[in-house]
Amino acid sequence: MPLPRGATTGFVVERALPRSSLLRVRLRTGRTHQIRVHLEAIGHPVVGDAVYAGRSPGETYGLERQFLHAARLAFDHPVTGARVDVRSPLPEDLAAALAQAERRGGPSTATPRSG
């Protein structure tokens, strides 16, 4: 059985909302479910996360999924060594959920976006 490996996640609050927060999360390691596990561990589970938050994803700001989005992904290409830096705007469903959270509040959970 392999030994457990450490995982480090950093975050800053981008916007405090009535009953949740929009976070910018930076992974220093890359482990399965890292963002979800770390945020739940500090009492701020990801909105729409039925596994770690214990809620049905459809019950939070109208989402059918977790409020997670990779706004930016950057790495060195494994063959060429060239830097790959890709950015993506917030998808419509997450933008609508964020607008709903800003208007009327909602569950007492965090709404992270990785970047």
C-alpha positions, -999 to 999 in steps of 0.1 A, spaced: 0 0 0 15 34 -10 21 60 16 -2 90 17 11 121 -1 7 156 11 -15 182 -6 -15 219 -4 -42 243 -15 -42 281 -13 -71 304 -18 -82 340 -15 -117 354 -12 -126 372 -44 -161 382 -33 -179 377 0 -216 370 -7 -246 370 16 -242 333 26 -213 321 6 -180 333 -9 -164 332 -44 -128 320 -40 -98 319 -63 -81 286 -55 -45 277 -64 -34 241 -62 2 236 -52 -2 199 -56 -26 179 -77 -46 153 -59 -79 138 -67 -108 158 -51 -82 181 -35 -103 213 -37 -134 196 -25 -118 178 4 -98 208 16 -127 232 15 -150 208 32 -124 202 59 -124 239 69 -162 240 69 -167 256 35 -178 229 10 -181 236 -27 -216 246 -37 -234 218 -55 -211 191 -42 -234 163 -32 -206 141 -19 -186 164 3 -213 190 11 -240 164 17 -265 181 -6 -281 174 -39 -264 196 -66 -298 208 -78 -306 224 -45 -279 251 -46 -285 282 -67 -301 261 -94 -269 242 -103 -269 207 -117 -232 204 -108 -205 216 -85 -195 253 -86 -159 246 -98 -143 262 -128 -107 262 -140 -104 298 -151 -67 293 -159 -45 262 -165 -8 266 -170 20 240 -174 51 232 -193 44 209 -223 59 175 -215 75 171 -250 84 205 -262 89 222 -228 70 252 -241 47 270 -216 10 262 -222 -13 288 -206 -50 284 -212 -78 307 -199 -115 302 -198 -144 326 -189 -170 315 -163 -196 293 -180 -232 306 -183 -246 282 -156 -220 293 -130 -225 329 -139 -262 326 -134 -257 308 -101 -233 335 -89 -258 362 -98 -285 343 -79 -262 340 -49 -255 378 -50 -292 386 -52 -307 365 -26 -281 346 -6 -283 309 -2 -266 280 16 -238 287 39 -211 273 17 -181 284 -3 -183 288 -41 -147 282 -53 -134 287 -88 -99 273 -94 -75 294 -113 
